[in-house]
């Protein structure tokens, strides 16, 4: 997802409010929005996978490992 795609999402939004969209434009808008959301999720997942928590006792917990351990405990 680049700035061109984000600008297109915004242009389609403004057009939808001003005059409405054609069926093809609605499909394009939905596709671009889905791509945008997927990119945000990938970015957030990458950030969380590399995040560490420093406990008051000095131990460090890896967020990804902690999440995976909790999911195993719940049976997922």
C-alpha positions in Angstrom: 0.0 0.0 0.0 1.5 3.3 -1.1 0.5 6.9 -0.9 -1.1 6.7 -4.3 -3.5 4.0 -3.0 -4.3 6.0 0.1 -5.0 9.1 -2.0 -7.3 7.0 -4.2 -9.2 5.7 -1.1 -9.7 9.3 0.0 -10.7 10.5 -3.4 -13.3 7.7 -3.6 -14.6 8.6 -0.1 -15.1 12.3 -1.1 -16.7 11.4 -4.4 -19.1 9.0 -2.5 -20.2 11.8 -0.3 -20.5 14.4 -3.1 -22.1 12.5 -5.9 -22.0 8.8 -5.3 -20.0 6.0 -6.8 -20.5 3.7 -9.7 -20.6 0.0 -9.0 -17.0 -0.4 -10.3 -15.8 2.4 -8.0 -17.6 0.8 -5.0 -15.8 -2.4 -5.7 -12.5 -0.6 -6.1 -13.1 1.3 -2.8 -13.9 -2.0 -1.0 -10.8 -3.7 -2.4 -8.5 -0.8 -1.5 -9.9 -0.5 2.0 -9.4 -4.3 2.6 -5.8 -3.9 1.4 -5.2 -1.0 3.7 -6.6 -2.8 6.7 -4.5 -5.9 5.9 -1.4 -3.7 5.6 -2.1 -2.1 9.0 -2.6 -5.6 10.6 0.7 -6.8 9.2 2.5 -3.8 10.4 1.0 -4.1 13.9 1.8 -7.9 14.0 5.4 -7.1 13.1 5.7 -4.5 15.8 4.1 -6.8 18.5 6.3 -9.7 17.4 9.4 -7.6 18.2 8.1 -6.1 21.5 9.5 -7.0 24.9 8.1 -6.3 28.3 10.5 -5.4 31.2 9.0 -6.5 34.5 9.8 -4.7 37.8 11.9 -7.7 38.9 14.1 -7.2 35.8 12.9 -10.1 33.8 12.1 -9.6 30.1 9.1 -11.2 28.4 8.7 -11.6 24.7 5.2 -10.5 23.8 4.9 -13.1 21.0 6.1 -16.0 23.2 3.7 -14.9 26.0 0.8 -14.8 23.6 1.6 -18.2 22.1 1.9 -19.7 25.6 -1.5 -18.2 26.7 -3.1 -19.6 23.6 -1.8 -23.1 24.2 -3.1 -22.9 27.8 -6.6 -22.0 26.5 -6.4 -24.9 24.0 -6.4 -22.8 20.8 
